[in-house]
Amino acid sequence: MNWRDHITADPKICHGKACFRGTRIMVSVVLDCLAADMSADAIIAEYPSLSKAAIHAALAYSSELAQERVVVT
């Protein structure tokens, strides 16, 4: 899974936050939905322009970010 096929960040769209390509749906919205235990099907019902591959891309994107940063608790 190459998340870059599904996710982009453009300073002119949503203030440069990571969004799904061709939409203004921020990756953080989908990650919040997943964290709230929504299923992929429920997310797609809310955001029909997304696919299961896009949702998997969000997970791959967040996984890569987690590897690059340390969260102090």
N, CA, C, O and CB atoms as a CASP TS submission, in Angstrom:
PFRMAT TS
TARGET T0000
AUTHOR 0000-0000-0000
METHOD Language model
MODEL 1
PARENT N/A
ATOM      1  N   MET     1       0.844  -1.181   0.000  1.00  0.00           N
ATOM      2  CA  MET     1       0.000   0.000   0.000  1.00  0.00           C
ATOM      3  C   MET     1       0.887   1.241   0.000  1.00  0.00           C
ATOM      4  O   MET     1       1.670   1.464   0.923  1.00  0.00           O
ATOM      5  CB  MET     1      -0.959   0.000   1.221  1.00  0.00           C
ATOM      6  N   ASN     2       0.750   2.026  -1.033  1.00  0.00           N
ATOM      7  CA  ASN     2       1.454   3.306  -1.087  1.00  0.00           C
ATOM      8  C   ASN     2       0.433   4.403  -0.787  1.00  0.00           C
ATOM      9  O   ASN     2      -0.374   4.759  -1.645  1.00  0.00           O
ATOM     10  CB  ASN     2       2.147   3.530  -2.492  1.00  0.00           C
ATOM     11  N   TRP     3       0.472   4.929   0.417  1.00  0.00           N
ATOM     12  CA  TRP     3      -0.520   5.928   0.816  1.00  0.00           C
ATOM     13  C   TRP     3      -0.457   7.175  -0.054  1.00  0.00           C
ATOM     14  O   TRP     3      -1.445   7.901  -0.168  1.00  0.00           O
ATOM     15  CB  TRP     3      -0.322   6.311   2.271  1.00  0.00           C
ATOM     16  N   ARG     4       0.684   7.430  -0.663  1.00  0.00           N
ATOM     17  CA  ARG     4       0.836   8.617  -1.514  1.00  0.00           C
ATOM     18  C   ARG     4      -0.070   8.575  -2.746  1.00  0.00           C
ATOM     19  O   ARG     4      -0.323   9.608  -3.366  1.00  0.00           O
ATOM     20  CB  ARG     4       2.286   8.756  -1.955  1.00  0.00           C
ATOM     21  N   ASP     5      -0.553   7.399  -3.098  1.00  0.00           N
ATOM     22  CA  ASP     5      -1.490   7.286  -4.211  1.00  0.00           C
ATOM     23  C   ASP     5      -2.863   7.855  -3.842  1.00  0.00           C
ATOM     24  O   ASP     5      -3.656   8.175  -4.727  1.00  0.00           O
ATOM     25  CB  ASP     5      -1.624   5.821  -4.641  1.00  0.00           C
ATOM     26  N   HIS     6      -3.142   7.979  -2.562  1.00  0.00           N
ATOM     27  CA  HIS     6      -4.465   8.389  -2.094  1.00  0.00           C
ATOM     28  C   HIS     6      -4.471   9.693  -1.306  1.00  0.00           C
ATOM     29  O   HIS     6      -5.520  10.323  -1.165  1.00  0.00           O
ATOM     30  CB  HIS     6      -5.046   7.311  -1.250  1.00  0.00           C
ATOM     31  N   ILE     7      -3.319  10.105  -0.791  1.00  0.00           N
ATOM     32  CA  ILE     7      -3.270  11.241   0.133  1.00  0.00           C
ATOM     33  C   ILE     7      -2.325  12.303  -0.406  1.00  0.00           C
ATOM     34  O   ILE     7      -1.253  12.003  -0.932  1.00  0.00           O
ATOM     35  CB  ILE     7      -2.824  10.788   1.546  1.00  0.00           C
ATOM     36  N   THR     8      -2.748  13.538  -0.260  1.00  0.00           N
ATOM     37  CA  THR     8      -1.934  14.659  -0.705  1.00  0.00           C
ATOM     38  C   THR     8      -2.063  15.812   0.289  1.00  0.00           C
ATOM     39  O   THR     8      -3.014  15.869   1.068  1.00  0.00           O
ATOM     40  CB  THR     8      -2.350  15.110  -2.127  1.00  0.00           C
ATOM     41  N   ALA     9      -1.119  16.706   0.252  1.00  0.00           N
ATOM     42  CA  ALA     9      -1.191  17.927   1.065  1.00  0.00           C
ATOM     43  C   ALA     9      -0.859  19.102   0.153  1.00  0.00           C
ATOM     44  O   ALA     9       0.226  19.175  -0.423  1.00  0.00           O
ATOM     45  CB  ALA     9      -0.207  17.867   2.305  1.00  0.00           C
ATOM     46  N   ASP    10      -1.804  20.007   0.037  1.00  0.00           N
ATOM     47  CA  ASP    10      -1.658  21.182  -0.821  1.00  0.00           C
ATOM     48  C   ASP    10      -1.958  22.410   0.035  1.00  0.00           C
ATOM     49  O   ASP    10      -3.030  22.494   0.635  1.00  0.00           O
ATOM     50  CB  ASP    10      -2.614  21.109  -2.081  1.00  0.00           C
ATOM     51  N   PRO    11      -1.030  23.359   0.102  1.00  0.00           N
ATOM     52  CA  PRO    11      -1.250  24.539   0.935  1.00  0.00           C
ATOM     53  C   PRO    11      -2.530  25.304   0.575  1.00  0.00           C
ATOM     54  O   PRO    11      -3.047  26.060   1.398  1.00  0.00           O
ATOM     55  CB  PRO    11      -0.065  25.463   0.822  1.00  0.00           C
ATOM     56  N   LYS    12      -3.041  25.116  -0.634  1.00  0.00           N
ATOM     57  CA  LYS    12      -4.246  25.819  -1.070  1.00  0.00           C
ATOM     58  C   LYS    12      -5.527  25.085  -0.672  1.00  0.00           C
ATOM     59  O   LYS    12      -6.623  25.626  -0.825  1.00  0.00           O
ATOM     60  CB  LYS    12      -4.213  26.010  -2.575  1.00  0.00           C
ATOM     61  N   ILE    13      -5.397  23.862  -0.165  1.00  0.00           N
ATOM     62  CA  ILE    13      -6.569  23.058   0.202  1.00  0.00           C
ATOM     63  C   ILE    13      -6.478  22.706   1.683  1.00  0.00           C
ATOM     64  O   ILE    13      -5.495  22.112   2.125  1.00  0.00           O
ATOM     65  CB  ILE    13      -6.666  21.763  -0.673  1.00  0.00           C
ATOM     66  N   CYS    14      -7.489  23.067   2.434  1.00  0.00           N
ATOM     67  CA  CYS    14      -7.571  22.759   3.875  1.00  0.00           C
ATOM     68  C   CYS    14      -6.310  23.176   4.631  1.00  0.00           C
ATOM     69  O   CYS    14      -5.847  22.474   5.530  1.00  0.00           O
ATOM     70  CB  CYS    14      -7.812  21.263   4.079  1.00  0.00           C
ATOM     71  N   HIS    15      -5.768  24.326   4.250  1.00  0.00           N
ATOM     72  CA  HIS    15      -4.583  24.896   4.925  1.00  0.00           C
ATOM     73  C   HIS    15      -3.381  23.943   4.904  1.00  0.00           C
ATOM     74  O   HIS    15      -2.548  23.973   5.810  1.00  0.00           O
ATOM     75  CB  HIS    15      -4.928  25.249   6.377  1.00  0.00           C
ATOM     76  N   GLY    16      -3.297  23.111   3.886  1.00  0.00           N
ATOM     77  CA  GLY    16      -2.149  22.223   3.743  1.00  0.00           C
ATOM     78  C   GLY    16      -2.225  20.939   4.534  1.00  0.00           C
ATOM     79  O   GLY    16      -1.264  20.170   4.558  1.00  0.00           O
ATOM     80  N   LYS    17      -3.354  20.691   5.184  1.00  0.00           N
ATOM     81  CA  LYS    17      -3.488  19.439   5.936  1.00  0.00           C
ATOM     82  C   LYS    17      -3.664  18.277   4.964  1.00  0.00           C
ATOM     83  O   LYS    17      -4.175  18.455   3.858  1.00  0.00           O
ATOM     84  CB  LYS    17      -4.687  19.509   6.926  1.00  0.00           C
ATOM     85  N   ALA    18      -3.245  17.108   5.376  1.00  0.00           N
ATOM     86  CA  ALA    18      -3.330  15.921   4.530  1.00  0.00           C
ATOM     87  C   ALA    18      -4.795  15.607   4.229  1.00  0.00           C
ATOM     88  O   ALA    18      -5.616  15.472   5.136  1.00  0.00           O
ATOM     89  CB  ALA    18      -2.641  14.709   5.211  1.00  0.00           C
ATOM     90  N   CYS    19      -5.103  15.493   2.938  1.00  0.00           N
ATOM     91  CA  CYS    19      -6.455  15.188   2.466  1.00  0.00           C
ATOM     92  C   CYS    19      -6.384  14.052   1.456  1.00  0.00           C
ATOM     93  O   CYS    19      -5.331  13.756   0.889  1.00  0.00           O
ATOM     94  CB  CYS    19      -7.130  16.444   1.837  1.00  0.00           C
ATOM     95  N   PHE    20      -7.521  13.435   1.253  1.00  0.00           N
ATOM     96  CA  PHE    20      -7.593  12.405   0.232  1.00  0.00           C
ATOM     97  C   PHE    20      -7.627  13.074  -1.133  1.00  0.00           C
ATOM     98  O   PHE    20      -8.355  14.041  -1.357  1.00  0.00           O
ATOM     99  CB  PHE    20      -8.832  11.496   0.438  1.00  0.00           C
ATOM    100  N   ARG    21      -6.833  12.541  -2.024  1.00  0.00           N
ATOM    101  CA  ARG    21      -6.663  13.111  -3.357  1.00  0.00           C
ATOM    102  C   ARG    21      -8.025  13.359  -4.022  1.00  0.00           C
ATOM    103  O   ARG    21      -8.884  12.478  -4.056  1.00  0.00           O
ATOM    104  CB  ARG    21      -5.802  12.178  -4.232  1.00  0.00           C
ATOM    105  N   GLY    22      -8.200  14.574  -4.547  1.00  0.00           N
ATOM    106  CA  GLY    22      -9.421  14.922  -5.249  1.00  0.00           C
ATOM    107  C   GLY    22     -10.587  15.291  -4.349  1.00  0.00           C
ATOM    108  O   GLY    22     -11.701  15.492  -4.831  1.00  0.00           O
ATOM    109  N   THR    23     -10.340  15.382  -3.032  1.00  0.00           N
ATOM    110  CA  THR    23     -11.397  15.742  -2.083  1.00  0.00           C
ATOM    111  C   THR    23     -10.875  16.804  -1.129  1.00  0.00           C
ATOM    112  O   THR    23      -9.706  17.186  -1.174  1.00  0.00           O
ATOM    113  CB  THR    23     -11.893  14.496  -1.298  1.00  0.00           C
ATOM    114  N   ARG    24     -11.759  17.265  -0.272  1.00  0.00           N
ATOM    115  CA  ARG    24     -11.364  18.130   0.836  1.00  0.00           C
ATOM    116  C   ARG    24     -11.599  17.396   2.160  1.00  0.00           C
ATOM    117  O   ARG    24     -11.788  18.016   3.206  1.00  0.00           O
ATOM    118  CB  ARG    24     -12.154  19.474   0.800  1.00  0.00           C
ATOM    119  N   ILE    25     -11.582  16.086   2.088  1.00  0.00           N
ATOM    120  CA  ILE    25     -11.754  15.261   3.287  1.00  0.00           C
ATOM    121  C   ILE    25     -10.378  15.042   3.899  1.00  0.00           C
ATOM    122  O   ILE    25      -9.502  14.427   3.290  1.00  0.00           O
ATOM    123  CB  ILE    25     -12.454  13.889   2.953  1.00  0.00           C
ATOM    124  N   MET    26     -10.205  15.546   5.094  1.00  0.00           N
ATOM    125  CA  MET    26      -8.903  15.422   5.750  1.00  0.00           C
ATOM    126  C   MET    26      -8.699  14.009   6.287  1.00  0.00           C
ATOM    127  O   MET    26      -9.635  13.367   6.761  1.00  0.00           O
ATOM    128  CB  MET    26      -8.775  16.445   6.890  1.00  0.00           C
ATOM    129  N   VAL    27      -7.484  13.551   6.204  1.00  0.00           N
ATOM    130  CA  VAL    27      -7.121  12.236   6.714  1.00  0.00           C
ATOM    131  C   VAL    27      -7.456  12.143   8.199  1.00  0.00           C
ATOM    132  O   VAL    27      -7.884  11.090   8.672  1.00  0.00           O
ATOM    133  CB  VAL    27      -5.623  11.953   6.477  1.00  0.00           C
ATOM    134  N   SER    28      -7.268  13.216   8.924  1.00  0.00           N
ATOM    135  CA  SER    28      -7.539  13.204  10.361  1.00  0.00           C
ATOM    136  C   SER    28      -9.004  12.885  10.660  1.00  0.00           C
ATOM    137  O   SER    28      -9.302  12.283  11.692  1.00  0.00           O
ATOM    138  CB  SER    28      -7.167  14.549  10.976  1.00  0.00           C
ATOM    139  N   VAL    29      -9.916  13.275   9.783  1.00  0.00           N
ATOM    140  CA  VAL    29     -11.340  12.972   9.971  1.00  0.00           C
ATOM    141  C   VAL    29     -11.558  11.462   9.945  1.00  0.00           C
ATOM    142  O   VAL    29     -12.268  10.915  10.788  1.00  0.00           O
ATOM    143  CB  VAL    29     -12.202  13.663   8.878  1.00  0.00           C
ATOM    144  N   VAL    30     -10.945  10.799   8.977  1.00  0.00           N
ATOM    145  CA  VAL    30     -11.098   9.339   8.868  1.00  0.00           C
ATOM    146  C   VAL    30     -10.417   8.648  10.039  1.00  0.00           C
ATOM    147  O   VAL    30     -10.951   7.678  10.575  1.00  0.00           O
ATOM    148  CB  VAL    30     -10.513   8.823   7.532  1.00  0.00           C
ATOM    149  N   LEU    31      -9.255   9.127  10.442  1.00  0.00           N
ATOM    150  CA  LEU    31      -8.581   8.528  11.590  1.00  0.00           C
ATOM    151  C   LEU    31      -9.402   8.698  12.858  1.00  0.00           C
ATOM    152  O   LEU    31      -9.461   7.791  13.688  1.00  0.00           O
ATOM    153  CB  LEU    31      -7.199   9.144  11.775  1.00  0.00           C
ATOM    154  N   ASP    32     -10.035   9.854  13.011  1.00  0.00           N
ATOM    155  CA  ASP    32     -10.925  10.060  14.161  1.00  0.00           C
ATOM    156  C   ASP    32     -12.096   9.083  14.123  1.00  0.00           C
ATOM    157  O   ASP    32     -12.490   8.537  15.153  1.00  0.00           O
ATOM    158  CB  ASP    32     -11.447  11.508  14.187  1.00  0.00           C
ATOM    159  N   CYS    33     -12.643   8.869  12.942  1.00  0.00           N
ATOM    160  CA  CYS    33     -13.751   7.912  12.799  1.00  0.00           C
ATOM    161  C   CYS    33     -13.298   6.502  13.174  1.00  0.00           C
ATOM    162  O   CYS    33     -14.013   5.782  13.871  1.00  0.00           O
ATOM    163  CB  CYS    33     -14.298   7.928  11.353  1.00  0.00           C
ATOM    164  N   LEU    34     -12.125   6.114  12.716  1.00  0.00           N
ATOM    165  CA  LEU    34     -11.602   4.789  13.051  1.00  0.00           C
ATOM    166  C   LEU    34     -11.354   4.675  14.549  1.00  0.00           C
ATOM    167  O   LEU    34     -11.636   3.638  15.150  1.00  0.00           O
ATOM    168  CB  LEU    34     -10.305   4.507  12.274  1.00  0.00           C
ATOM    169  N   ALA    35     -10.832   5.727  15.147  1.00  0.00           N
ATOM    170  CA  ALA    35     -10.582   5.723  16.593  1.00  0.00           C
ATOM    171  C   ALA    35     -11.886   5.625  17.380  1.00  0.00           C
ATOM    172  O   ALA    35     -11.908   5.109  18.497  1.00  0.00           O
ATOM    173  CB  ALA    35      -9.816   6.987  17.006  1.00  0.00           C
ATOM    174  N   ALA    36     -12.974   6.124  16.788  1.00  0.00           N
ATOM    175  CA  ALA    36     -14.288   6.040  17.427  1.00  0.00           C
ATOM    176  C   ALA    36     -14.981   4.710  17.118  1.00  0.00           C
ATOM    177  O   ALA    36     -16.168   4.536  17.393  1.00  0.00           O
ATOM    178  CB  ALA    36     -15.171   7.206  16.973  1.00  0.00           C
ATOM    179  N   ASP    37     -14.223   3.784  16.545  1.00  0.00           N
ATOM    180  CA  ASP    37     -14.690   2.426  16.258  1.00  0.00           C
ATOM    181  C   ASP    37     -15.716   2.348  15.131  1.00  0.00           C
ATOM    182  O   ASP    37     -16.532   1.427  15.094  1.00  0.00           O
ATOM    183  CB  ASP    37     -15.279   1.832  17.496  1.00  0.00           C
ATOM    184  N   MET    38     -15.676   3.314  14.211  1.00  0.00           N
ATOM    185  CA  MET    38     -16.528   3.223  13.023  1.00  0.00           C
ATOM    186  C   MET    38     -15.902   2.221  12.064  1.00  0.00           C
ATOM    187  O   MET    38     -14.679   2.134  11.950  1.00  0.00           O
ATOM    188  CB  MET    38     -16.708   4.622  12.337  1.00  0.00           C
ATOM    189  N   SER    39     -16.737   1.478  11.386  1.00  0.00           N
ATOM    190  CA  SER    39     -16.244   0.531  10.393  1.00  0.00           C
ATOM    191  C   SER    39     -15.926   1.272   9.094  1.00  0.00           C
ATOM    192  O   SER    39     -16.378   2.397   8.880  1.00  0.00           O
ATOM    193  CB  SER    39     -17.281  -0.597  10.143  1.00  0.00           C
ATOM    194  N   ALA    40     -15.154   0.631   8.247  1.00  0.00           N
ATOM    195  CA  ALA    40     -14.840   1.217   6.943  1.00  0.00           C
ATOM    196  C   ALA    40     -16.124   1.458   6.158  1.00  0.00           C
ATOM    197  O   ALA    40     -16.262   2.485   5.493  1.00  0.00           O
ATOM    198  CB  ALA    40     -13.883   0.299   6.145  1.00  0.00           C
ATOM    199  N   ASP    41     -17.057   0.525   6.229  1.00  0.00           N
ATOM    200  CA  ASP    41     -18.319   0.693   5.512  1.00  0.00           C
ATOM    201  C   ASP    41     -19.101   1.893   6.023  1.00  0.00           C
ATOM    202  O   ASP    41     -19.702   2.617   5.230  1.00  0.00           O
ATOM    203  CB  ASP    41     -19.164  -0.563   5.634  1.00  0.00           C
ATOM    204  N   ALA    42     -19.105   2.118   7.337  1.00  0.00           N
ATOM    205  CA  ALA    42     -19.811   3.261   7.911  1.00  0.00           C
ATOM    206  C   ALA    42     -19.150   4.575   7.487  1.00  0.00           C
ATOM    207  O   ALA    42     -19.836   5.563   7.225  1.00  0.00           O
ATOM    208  CB  ALA    42     -19.848   3.154   9.449  1.00  0.00           C
ATOM    209  N   ILE    43     -17.823   4.583   7.419  1.00  0.00           N
ATOM    210  CA  ILE    43     -17.106   5.786   6.984  1.00  0.00           C
ATOM    211  C   ILE    43     -17.428   6.083   5.530  1.00  0.00           C
ATOM    212  O   ILE    43     -17.665   7.234   5.165  1.00  0.00           O
ATOM    213  CB  ILE    43     -15.580   5.619   7.173  1.00  0.00           C
ATOM    214  N   ILE    44     -17.437   5.055   4.705  1.00  0.00           N
ATOM    215  CA  ILE    44     -17.745   5.238   3.286  1.00  0.00           C
ATOM    216  C   ILE    44     -19.187   5.705   3.113  1.00  0.00           C
ATOM    217  O   ILE    44     -19.477   6.483   2.204  1.00  0.00           O
ATOM    218  CB  ILE    44     -17.509   3.928   2.504  1.00  0.00           C
ATOM    219  N   ALA    45     -20.085   5.243   3.966  1.00  0.00           N
ATOM    220  CA  ALA    45     -21.476   5.712   3.905  1.00  0.00           C
ATOM    221  C   ALA    45     -21.554   7.210   4.192  1.00  0.00           C
ATOM    222  O   ALA    45     -22.362   7.916   3.589  1.00  0.00           O
ATOM    223  CB  ALA    45     -22.357   4.931   4.908  1.00  0.00           C
ATOM    224  N   GLU    46     -20.718   7.699   5.111  1.00  0.00           N
ATOM    225  CA  GLU    46     -20.678   9.125   5.434  1.00  0.00           C
ATOM    226  C   GLU    46     -19.930   9.937   4.372  1.00  0.00           C
ATOM    227  O   GLU    46     -20.273  11.088   4.100  1.00  0.00           O
ATOM    228  CB  GLU    46     -20.024   9.330   6.794  1.00  0.00           C
ATOM    229  N   TYR    47     -18.921   9.329   3.787  1.00  0.00           N
ATOM    230  CA  TYR    47     -18.065   9.992   2.799  1.00  0.00           C
ATOM    231  C   TYR    47     -17.971   9.103   1.557  1.00  0.00           C
ATOM    232  O   TYR    47     -16.967   8.416   1.367  1.00  0.00           O
ATOM    233  CB  TYR    47     -16.640  10.284   3.389  1.00  0.00           C
ATOM    234  N   PRO    48     -19.005   9.110   0.712  1.00  0.00           N
ATOM    235  CA  PRO    48     -19.063   8.163  -0.415  1.00  0.00           C
ATOM    236  C   PRO    48     -17.958   8.323  -1.457  1.00  0.00           C
ATOM    237  O   PRO    48     -17.759   7.428  -2.278  1.00  0.00           O
ATOM    238  CB  PRO    48     -20.374   8.300  -1.096  1.00  0.00           C
ATOM    239  N   SER    49     -17.244   9.434  -1.439  1.00  0.00           N
ATOM    240  CA  SER    49     -16.152   9.590  -2.403  1.00  0.00           C
ATOM    241  C   SER    49     -14.909   8.817  -1.982  1.00  0.00           C
ATOM    242  O   SER    49     -13.948   8.725  -2.746  1.00  0.00           O
ATOM    243  CB  SER    49     -15.808  11.063  -2.573  1.00  0.00           C
ATOM    244  N   LEU    50     -14.919   8.262  -0.774  1.00  0.00           N
ATOM    245  CA  LEU    50     -13.782   7.468  -0.303  1.00  0.00           C
ATOM    246  C   LEU    50     -13.984   5.998  -0.644  1.00  0.00           C
ATOM    247  O   LEU    50     -15.099   5.546  -0.902  1.00  0.00           O
ATOM    248  CB  LEU    50     -13.589   7.642   1.216  1.00  0.00           C
ATOM    249  N   SER    51     -12.893   5.276  -0.638  1.00  0.00           N
ATOM    250  CA  SER    51     -12.906   3.827  -0.875  1.00  0.00           C
ATOM    251  C   SER    51     -12.227   3.130   0.302  1.00  0.00           C
ATOM    252  O   SER    51     -11.606   3.769   1.151  1.00  0.00           O
ATOM    253  CB  SER    51     -12.189   3.466  -2.224  1.00  0.00           C
ATOM    254  N   LYS    52     -12.360   1.828   0.330  1.00  0.00           N
ATOM    255  CA  LYS    52     -11.653   1.081   1.381  1.00  0.00           C
ATOM    256  C   LYS    52     -10.145   1.258   1.236  1.00  0.00           C
ATOM    257  O   LYS    52      -9.423   1.299   2.232  1.00  0.00           O
ATOM    258  CB  LYS    52     -12.021  -0.423   1.327  1.00  0.00           C
ATOM    259  N   ALA    53      -9.672   1.362   0.004  1.00  0.00           N
ATOM    260  CA  ALA    53      -8.237   1.583  -0.212  1.00  0.00           C
ATOM    261  C   ALA    53      -7.800   2.917   0.383  1.00  0.00           C
ATOM    262  O   ALA    53      -6.704   3.018   0.934  1.00  0.00           O
ATOM    263  CB  ALA    53      -7.902   1.540  -1.715  1.00  0.00           C
ATOM    264  N   ALA    54      -8.643   3.937   0.278  1.00  0.00           N
ATOM    265  CA  ALA    54      -8.308   5.242   0.860  1.00  0.00           C
ATOM    266  C   ALA    54      -8.236   5.146   2.378  1.00  0.00           C
ATOM    267  O   ALA    54      -7.373   5.765   3.000  1.00  0.00           O
ATOM    268  CB  ALA    54      -9.344   6.307   0.442  1.00  0.00           C
ATOM    269  N   ILE    55      -9.126   4.385   2.967  1.00  0.00           N
ATOM    270  CA  ILE    55      -9.111   4.222   4.423  1.00  0.00           C
ATOM    271  C   ILE    55      -7.861   3.473   4.858  1.00  0.00           C
ATOM    272  O   ILE    55      -7.253   3.818   5.871  1.00  0.00           O
ATOM    273  CB  ILE    55     -10.374   3.478   4.901  1.00  0.00           C
ATOM    274  N   HIS    56      -7.476   2.461   4.110  1.00  0.00           N
ATOM    275  CA  HIS    56      -6.224   1.752   4.408  1.00  0.00           C
ATOM    276  C   HIS    56      -5.028   2.691   4.224  1.00  0.00           C
ATOM    277  O   HIS    56      -4.045   2.603   4.960  1.00  0.00           O
ATOM    278  CB  HIS    56      -6.073   0.500   3.498  1.00  0.00           C
ATOM    279  N   ALA    57      -5.119   3.583   3.245  1.00  0.00           N
ATOM    280  CA  ALA    57      -4.042   4.563   3.045  1.00  0.00           C
ATOM    281  C   ALA    57      -3.915   5.475   4.251  1.00  0.00           C
ATOM    282  O   ALA    57      -2.804   5.846   4.630  1.00  0.00           O
ATOM    283  CB  ALA    57      -4.295   5.398   1.780  1.00  0.00           C
ATOM    284  N   ALA    58      -5.040   5.844   4.863  1.00  0.00           N
ATOM    285  CA  ALA    58      -4.997   6.679   6.068  1.00  0.00           C
ATOM    286  C   ALA    58      -4.244   5.964   7.188  1.00  0.00           C
ATOM    287  O   ALA    58      -3.457   6.577   7.909  1.00  0.00           O
ATOM    288  CB  ALA    58      -6.426   7.038   6.532  1.00  0.00           C
ATOM    289  N   LEU    59      -4.491   4.680   7.322  1.00  0.00           N
ATOM    290  CA  LEU    59      -3.775   3.908   8.346  1.00  0.00           C
ATOM    291  C   LEU    59      -2.285   3.814   8.033  1.00  0.00           C
ATOM    292  O   LEU    59      -1.447   3.937   8.926  1.00  0.00           O
ATOM    293  CB  LEU    59      -4.370   2.501   8.466  1.00  0.00           C
ATOM    294  N   ALA    60      -1.963   3.597   6.767  1.00  0.00           N
ATOM    295  CA  ALA    60      -0.551   3.518   6.374  1.00  0.00           C
ATOM    296  C   ALA    60       0.142   4.861   6.603  1.00  0.00           C
ATOM    297  O   ALA    60       1.287   4.906   7.053  1.00  0.00           O
ATOM    298  CB  ALA    60      -0.421   3.094   4.890  1.00  0.00           C
ATOM    299  N   TYR    61      -0.551   5.944   6.294  1.00  0.00           N
ATOM    300  CA  TYR    61      -0.018   7.291   6.512  1.00  0.00           C
ATOM    301  C   TYR    61       0.246   7.528   7.998  1.00  0.00           C
ATOM    302  O   TYR    61       1.313   8.011   8.377  1.00  0.00           O
ATOM    303  CB  TYR    61      -0.995   8.357   5.965  1.00  0.00           C
ATOM    304  N   SER    62      -0.722   7.188   8.825  1.00  0.00           N
ATOM    305  CA  SER    62      -0.542   7.409  10.267  1.00  0.00           C
ATOM    306  C   SER    62       0.547   6.513  10.834  1.00  0.00           C
ATOM    307  O   SER    62       1.261   6.911  11.754  1.00  0.00           O
ATOM    308  CB  SER    62      -1.855   7.162  11.013  1.00  0.00           C
ATOM    309  N   SER    63       0.680   5.319  10.298  1.00  0.00           N
ATOM    310  CA  SER    63       1.741   4.424  10.745  1.00  0.00           C
ATOM    311  C   SER    63       3.115   5.020  10.435  1.00  0.00           C
ATOM    312  O   SER    63       4.031   4.971  11.256  1.00  0.00           O
ATOM    313  CB  SER    63       1.595   3.044  10.080  1.00  0.00           C
ATOM    314  N   GLU    64       3.236   5.577   9.246  1.00  0.00           N
ATOM    315  CA  GLU    64       4.520   6.194   8.889  1.00  0.00           C
ATOM    316  C   GLU    64       4.817   7.400   9.771  1.00  0.00           C
ATOM    317  O   GLU    64       5.959   7.603  10.183  1.00  0.00           O
ATOM    318  CB  GLU    64       4.521   6.615   7.412  1.00  0.00           C
ATOM    319  N   LEU    65       3.795   8.200  10.063  1.00  0.00           N
ATOM    320  CA  LEU    65       4.013   9.354  10.948  1.00  0.00           C
ATOM    321  C   LEU    65       4.435   8.907  12.336  1.00  0.00           C
ATOM    322  O   LEU    65       5.297   9.530  12.956  1.00  0.00           O
ATOM    323  CB  LEU    65       2.746  10.209  11.040  1.00  0.00           C
ATOM    324  N   ALA    66       3.836   7.834  12.826  1.00  0.00           N
ATOM    325  CA  ALA    66       4.160   7.336  14.162  1.00  0.00           C
ATOM    326  C   ALA    66       5.607   6.867  14.238  1.00  0.00           C
ATOM    327  O   ALA    66       6.227   6.938  15.299  1.00  0.00           O
ATOM    328  CB  ALA    66       3.218   6.195  14.548  1.00  0.00           C
ATOM    329  N   GLN    67       6.137   6.397  13.143  1.00  0.00           N
ATOM    330  CA  GLN    67       7.521   5.933  13.129  1.00  0.00           C
ATOM    331  C   GLN    67       8.509   7.097  13.137  1.00  0.00           C
ATOM    332  O   GLN    67       9.666   6.930  13.523  1.00  0.00           O
ATOM    333  CB  GLN    67       7.766   5.055  11.910  1.00  0.00           C
ATOM    334  N   GLU    68       8.061   8.256  12.717  1.00  0.00           N
ATOM    335  CA  GLU    68       8.941   9.408  12.583  1.00  0.00           C
ATOM    336  C   GLU    68       8.941  10.311  13.805  1.00  0.00           C
ATOM    337  O   GLU    68       9.850  11.125  13.967  1.00  0.00           O
ATOM    338  CB  GLU    68       8.550  10.201  11.383  1.00  0.00           C
ATOM    339  N   ARG    69       7.945  10.185  14.664  1.00  0.00           N
ATOM    340  CA  ARG    69       7.825  11.122  15.769  1.00  0.00           C
ATOM    341  C   ARG    69       7.685  10.375  17.086  1.00  0.00           C
ATOM    342  O   ARG    69       7.181   9.253  17.145  1.00  0.00           O
ATOM    343  CB  ARG    69       6.632  12.057  15.556  1.00  0.00           C
ATOM    344  N   VAL    70       8.141  11.026  18.123  1.00  0.00           N
ATOM    345  CA  VAL    70       8.005  10.469  19.473  1.00  0.00           C
ATOM    346  C   VAL    70       6.944  11.292  20.191  1.00  0.00           C
ATOM    347  O   VAL    70       7.004  12.521  20.214  1.00  0.00           O
ATOM    348  CB  VAL    70       9.382  10.485  20.262  1.00  0.00           C
ATOM    349  N   VAL    71       5.980  10.603  20.771  1.00  0.00           N
ATOM    350  CA  VAL    71       4.929  11.281  21.542  1.00  0.00           C
ATOM    351  C   VAL    71       5.265  11.124  23.017  1.00  0.00           C
ATOM    352  O   VAL    71       5.325  10.007  23.529  1.00  0.00           O
ATOM    353  CB  VAL    71       3.498  10.697  21.218  1.00  0.00           C
ATOM    354  N   VAL    72       5.481  12.232  23.692  1.00  0.00           N
ATOM    355  CA  VAL    72       5.810  12.208  25.108  1.00  0.00           C
ATOM    356  C   VAL    72       4.507  12.207  25.885  1.00  0.00           C
ATOM    357  O   VAL    72       3.632  13.038  25.643  1.00  0.00           O
ATOM    358  CB  VAL    72       6.713  13.419  25.512  1.00  0.00           C
ATOM    359  N   THR    73       4.377  11.261  26.832  1.00  0.00           N
ATOM    360  CA  THR    73       3.158  11.194  27.636  1.00  0.00           C
ATOM    361  C   THR    73       3.425  11.596  29.064  1.00  0.00           C
ATOM    362  O   THR    73       2.509  11.597  29.886  1.00  0.00           O
ATOM    363  CB  THR    73       2.567   9.799  27.595  1.00  0.00           C
TER
END
